[in-house]
């Protein structure tokens, strides 16, 4: 299982709304993530808007492709795009660039 970590930046004036949206993630979005192979998926948000995402998956490219093919993901990403800084026209899920793991302790 591959561990994937990524960073994004939530606009500071939208942090409360971002938290509220994630307190009520649509059931069909949760199901799509699981079906696409996103396991142990967590988001951590710092007060300045730094967002750290973590997930485990057998194949990250396949997991991303599975979500890209899910209709619910298109709706979710369109609704989430205004929350983020520096997307440069990309959807939030396209802007997720995995960090390089330099240490892991089991």
C-alpha positions in Angstrom: 0.0 0.0 0.0 1.4 3.4 -1.0 1.2 6.3 1.4 0.5 9.6 -0.4 0.7 13.1 1.2 -0.1 16.4 -0.6 -0.5 20.1 0.3 -3.0 22.7 -0.9 -3.8 26.1 0.4 -7.4 27.1 1.4 -8.3 30.8 1.2 -8.2 32.1 4.7 -11.6 33.8 4.4 -13.2 30.5 3.4 -11.7 28.2 6.1 -14.9 28.0 8.2 -17.0 27.1 5.1 -14.4 24.6 4.0 -14.6 22.9 7.4 -18.4 22.9 7.3 -18.4 21.3 3.8 -16.1 18.6 5.0 -18.2 17.9 8.1 -21.0 16.9 5.6 -19.2 15.2 2.7 -21.9 13.7 0.4 -22.4 10.0 0.9 -22.0 9.4 -2.9 -18.6 11.2 -2.8 -17.4 9.0 0.1 -18.5 5.9 -1.7 -16.8 7.0 -4.9 -13.5 7.6 -3.1 -13.6 4.1 -1.5 -14.6 2.5 -4.8 -11.7 4.2 -6.5 -9.2 2.9 -4.0 -8.7 5.8 -1.6 -8.1 4.3 1.8 -7.3 5.8 5.2 -7.9 9.3 3.6 -7.5 12.3 5.9 -7.4 16.0 5.5 -5.7 18.2 8.1 -6.2 22.0 8.0 -4.0 24.6 9.8 -5.5 27.9 10.9 -3.6 29.8 8.1 -5.2 27.6 5.4 -2.5 25.1 4.9 -4.2 21.8 4.0 -2.4 18.5 4.3 -4.0 15.5 2.7 -3.0 11.9 3.4 -4.3 8.7 1.8 -3.2 5.1 1.2 -3.8 3.3 -2.1 -2.4 0.4 -4.1 -2.0 2.6 -7.2 -2.3 6.4 -6.9 -2.7 7.0 -10.6 -5.5 4.5 -10.9 -7.1 5.9 -7.8 -7.0 9.4 -9.3 -8.3 8.1 -12.6 -11.2 6.3 -10.9 -12.2 9.6 -9.3 -11.9 11.5 -12.5 -14.3 9.1 -14.1 -16.9 9.5 -11.3 -19.6 12.1 -12.1 -20.0 13.0 -8.4 -16.3 14.0 -8.4 -16.8 16.6 -11.1 -19.6 18.2 -9.1 -17.5 18.1 -5.9 -14.4 19.6 -7.5 -16.4 22.4 -9.1 -17.8 23.3 -5.8 -14.4 23.1 -4.0 -12.3 25.0 -6.5 -13.2 28.5 -5.2 -11.8 27.5 -1.8 -8.2 27.1 -2.9 -5.4 29.5 -3.7 -3.0 29.0 -6.7 -4.8 26.4 -8.7 -3.9 28.2 -12.0 -7.0 26.8 -13.7 -6.7 23.3 -12.4 -9.3 21.4 -10.3 -8.2 20.8 -6.7 -7.7 17.1 -7.4 -5.5 17.9 -10.4 -3.3 20.2 -8.2 -2.6 17.4 -5.7 1.1 16.8 -6.1 2.4 14.0 -3.8 5.3 14.9 -1.5 8.3 12.7 -1.4 8.4 10.4 1.6 11.8 10.6 3.3 11.1 8.6 6.5 8.5 6.1 7.8 8.4 4.3 11.1 6.1 1.3 11.3 
